[in-house]
Amino acid sequence: MNNQTRSSHGFSNFTGTIDQLLSHCATVDVNQLQSDIDYERLVADVCQTHDCDPEQADRLIKDAMDQCLQKELNSMVENGIVAVVGYNEDGEPLYALAENNKKSKKNKKR
């Protein structure tokens, strides 16, 4: 039995008995919940700052996160931590731990 409904702001509302609510609360992932709340606040802030709807804000946030990730990956390649080992069908690079780091990681385990 699913006791959750989606509200207009994206959060789940619980409907059910007190016992069902207590049982549900006992299984809530607090870290995931906090992450969802923080993301919803971020979306709201972006909507207000850029005068856009939540869908556009979500896309802006994801684009910014992709840019940050790509910048970090480029830095890791430049520093020899990871290497480009090939490309997928879309032409995007595939990364793996650089050979020199694999050896040092094995030595640390010994």
QUIMOHU-V969012 format. One record per residue. N is the residue number from 1. PHI is phi in radians with two decimals (999 if undefined). Layout:
n: (N:N)
phi: (PHI:PHI)
This chain:
n: (1:2:3:4:5:6:7:8:9:10:11:12:13:14:15:16:17:18:19:20:21:22:23:24:25:26:27:28:29:30:31:32:33:34:35:36:37:38:39:40:41:42:43:44:45:46:47:48:49:50:51:52:53:54:55:56:57:58:59:60:61:62:63:64:65:66:67:68:69:70:71:72:73:74:75:76:77:78:79:80:81:82:83:84:85:86:87:88:89:90:91:92:93:94:95:96:97:98:99:100:101:102:103:104:105:106:107:108:109:110)
phi: (999:-1.66:-1.85:-2.07:-2.23:-1.64:-1.58:-1.14:-1.61:1.68:-1.46:-1.51:-1.83:-1.75:-2.23:2.79:-1.41:-1.07:-1.08:-1.16:-1.11:-1.09:-1.11:-1.09:-1.11:-1.21:-1.90:-1.25:-1.44:-1.08:-1.12:-1.17:-1.07:-1.11:-1.09:-1.11:-1.12:-1.07:-1.17:-1.07:-1.14:-1.09:-1.03:-1.08:-1.11:-1.15:-1.00:-1.21:-1.15:-1.83:0.85:-2.37:-1.49:-1.02:-1.13:-1.15:-1.10:-1.05:-1.13:-1.07:-1.11:-1.13:-1.10:-1.13:-1.13:-1.07:-1.12:-1.13:-1.09:-1.11:-1.08:-1.15:-1.09:-1.05:-1.12:-1.15:-1.16:-1.05:-1.53:1.32:-1.39:-2.19:-2.33:-1.40:-1.90:2.85:-2.41:-1.42:-1.13:-1.62:1.44:-1.49:-1.19:-1.90:-1.96:-2.58:-1.05:-1.12:-0.94:-1.11:-1.38:-1.13:-1.14:-1.17:-1.19:-1.14:-1.13:-1.18:-1.24:-1.30)
